[in-house]
Amino acid sequence: MDKKALEDRIITFSRSALKPHYHGGRITAQEYKTIMKRAITKVCGLYKSQMYDFNSRNVPGMVEQYILCGIIQKVLVDNFDGLPAAS
């Protein structure tokens, strides 16, 4: 599979996994773009190094993990934003 075809498939699977979260307001447009870039970079790199067997079930799971990490980061930043700095 050539690189462009692989990227197109990753985009298709990632987009289908991200759409419900974006339309539901759980991620912003900037987070959407960042997750798409990370997914394409990671899967293409792993596929090129022969460490990854591309499969349509793996990409949405990876995207869900990126979303979960982003949501956890937001919660942590919001909760610790008002704490005084350590002296």
C-alpha positions as CSV (number, residue, x, y, z in Angstrom):
1,M,0.0,0.0,0.0
2,D,1.5,3.4,-0.9
3,K,1.7,6.3,1.5
4,K,-1.1,8.4,0.1
5,A,-3.5,5.5,0.1
6,L,-2.6,4.6,3.7
7,E,-3.0,8.3,4.7
8,D,-6.5,8.4,3.1
9,R,-7.6,5.3,4.9
10,I,-6.3,6.6,8.2
11,I,-8.1,9.9,7.6
12,T,-11.3,8.1,6.9
13,F,-11.2,6.0,10.0
14,S,-10.0,8.8,12.3
15,R,-12.6,11.2,11.0
16,S,-15.4,8.7,11.7
17,A,-14.1,8.2,15.3
18,L,-13.7,11.9,15.9
19,K,-16.9,13.3,14.5
20,P,-19.2,12.3,17.4
21,H,-16.8,13.9,19.9
22,Y,-16.4,17.1,17.9
23,H,-20.1,17.6,17.3
24,G,-20.8,16.7,20.9
25,G,-18.4,19.5,22.0
26,R,-16.0,17.3,23.9
27,I,-13.1,18.4,21.7
28,T,-12.3,21.7,20.0
29,A,-11.4,22.3,16.4
30,Q,-7.7,22.6,17.4
31,E,-7.8,19.3,19.3
32,Y,-9.5,17.7,16.3
33,K,-6.6,18.8,14.0
34,T,-3.9,17.8,16.5
35,I,-5.4,14.3,16.9
36,M,-5.7,13.8,13.2
37,K,-2.0,14.8,12.7
38,R,-0.9,12.5,15.5
39,A,-2.9,9.5,14.2
40,I,-1.5,9.9,10.6
41,T,2.1,10.4,11.8
42,K,2.0,7.5,14.2
43,V,0.3,4.9,12.0
44,C,2.4,5.8,8.9
45,G,5.6,5.6,11.0
46,L,4.7,2.3,12.5
47,Y,3.5,0.9,9.2
48,K,6.7,2.0,7.5
49,S,8.9,0.3,10.1
50,Q,7.0,-3.0,9.7
51,M,5.9,-2.9,13.4
52,Y,2.2,-2.3,12.6
53,D,-0.3,-4.3,10.6
54,F,-2.8,-1.7,9.4
55,N,-6.3,-2.6,10.3
56,S,-9.5,-0.6,10.4
57,R,-10.3,-1.6,14.0
58,N,-7.0,-0.3,15.5
59,V,-7.2,3.3,14.3
60,P,-10.5,4.3,16.0
61,G,-9.2,2.8,19.3
62,M,-6.0,4.8,19.1
63,V,-8.0,8.0,18.3
64,E,-10.3,7.3,21.3
65,Q,-7.1,7.1,23.5
66,Y,-5.9,10.4,22.2
67,I,-9.3,12.0,23.0
68,L,-9.3,10.4,26.5
69,C,-5.8,11.8,27.2
70,G,-6.9,15.2,26.0
71,I,-10.0,15.2,28.2
72,I,-7.9,14.2,31.3
73,Q,-5.4,16.9,30.6
74,K,-8.2,19.5,30.4
75,V,-9.7,18.3,33.7
76,L,-6.3,18.4,35.4
77,V,-5.5,21.9,34.1
78,D,-9.0,23.2,35.1
79,N,-8.7,21.8,38.6
80,F,-5.2,23.0,39.4
81,D,-5.5,26.4,37.7
82,G,-6.5,28.3,40.8
83,L,-3.9,26.9,43.2
84,P,-1.2,29.2,44.5
85,A,2.3,28.7,43.2
86,A,4.7,26.8,45.5
87,S,7.3,29.0,47.2
